Amino acid sequence: MPLIDGLTTLWDKLLGAQPDPPPLLVLITAVIALVVVATRLPWRIARNAVTIAHEGGHALVALLTGRKLRGIRLHSDTSGLTLSAGRPTGPGMILTLLAGYVAPSLVGLAGAWLLAGNRITLLLWVAVALLLAMLVMIRNVFGVLSLLVTGGVVLAVSWYTSPQVQAAFAWTSVWFLLLGGVRPVVELQRMRSRGRMPESDADQLARLTPFPALFWVTVFALVSLAALGVGALLLAGPILTDAGLTG
């Protein structure tokens, strides 16, 4: 039957592995992502993707810990806010607060794991599905537009572009999340040292636990750096293979 054949083809495309990318592509995409993260204006624009992952992390953990998700707001200054209802203290609230700053790096690590298996199409479609799921909880116009544009770009790349373009886009995006997950933690501590973020996630965690805010900033940093290290090894697989360093 045509419908069944079409679904089978779609399923095979979704779960099928693409060829290994050229080592040069892996290197170039890493450099591009690093330049974006380290440069003021590109970072200012691309940081919205990190904010989406940050607030998505809060929202997902809130749901997983039994809290009631009220909504998510994304702002044009790249800040965001996730509101949930439930006990103001306890493990659920602590885990929800903890999830934000580590989410971009962990999403990047999950993406690196998929790319290590050359599951480029699966990665792109999972990203679209997560953005659509998050769209339901957005409560402001800029947030809706931000998710629609981001999801539209990912969908267009996955559906209309060549495998080479998809690979370049996927590797750049994952490198960006891994590298971009570190910079907000540095910015957080810099702002805190100037007394400009008294209600940061780290400060709220400090009020809910016996540990000071600096402890939580350190946790954010360690998780982000660990994800970057492991993710970089996964993404660098084609380079290591080409150099004869892996089997």
Residue, then its C-alpha position, 0 to 999 in steps of 0.5 A: m500500500p502506498l501509505i505504508d510504503g511512504l511511512t516505511t520510507l519516512w521511518d527508514k530516513l528518520l532512523g537511518a545513518q548518514p555517511d561520516p562527515p569529512p574531518l575538515l567539516v567537523l573542524i570548520t564547524a567547531v571554529i564557526a561555533l567558537v567564533v559565534v560564542a566568542t564574538r559579541l554581536p553573533w553571540r547576542i543573536a545566537r544566544n536565543a537558542v541557548t535561552i530556549a534550551h535553558e528555559g526548556g530545561h527548567a520546564l522539563v524538569a518541573l514536569l518530571t518532578g510533578r510541578k505544574l508548568r504555568g508557562i514560559r516567556l522568552h524576551s528579546d534581550t535573550s533573557g527568559l522566565t519559566l513559571s511553575a506551581g508547586r511546593p516552593t521548597g524541596p527536591g522538585m524546586i531545587l532540581t527545577l532551578l538546577a536544570g536551567y544553566v546545565a540544559p544547553s550543555l546536556v542538550g548539546l551532549a545528547g546531540a553529539w551522541l546522536l551525531a557520533g552515530n551519524r543520526i543527523t536526520l533524527l537529531l534535526w527532527v527531534a529538535v523540531a519536535l521538542l520546539l513544537a512541544m515547548l511552543v504550547m507553553i510559550r506565553n508571549v509574542f516574542g517567544v512564539l516568534s522565536l520558536l517558530v523561526t528556530g523550528g522553521v529553520v531546522l525543519a527547512v534544513s532537514w527537509y529541503t537541503s542536501p545531506q552535506v548542508q544538513a551535516a554542516f548545520a547539525w555539527t555547527s548547532v551541536w558545537f554551539l550548544l556545547l560551547g555556548g553552554v559555558r559562556p552563560v555560567v561565566e556571565l552569571q558569576r560576573m554579573r553576580s560579583r557586581g551585585r546585578m543578579p540577586e535573584s539568579d538561579a544560583d542565589q535561589l538555590a543558595r536559599l533553598t540549600p545549605f550551600p552558597a551561590l558560588f557552589w552552585v555556579t561551580v556546579f553549573a560550570l563543572v557540568s558544562l565543561a564536562a559535557l563540552g569535553v565528552g561532546a567534543l570527543l564524540l564530535a571529533g570522531p571523524i578526525l580521530t579516525d582519519a588520524g588513525l587514533t581510533g579503531 
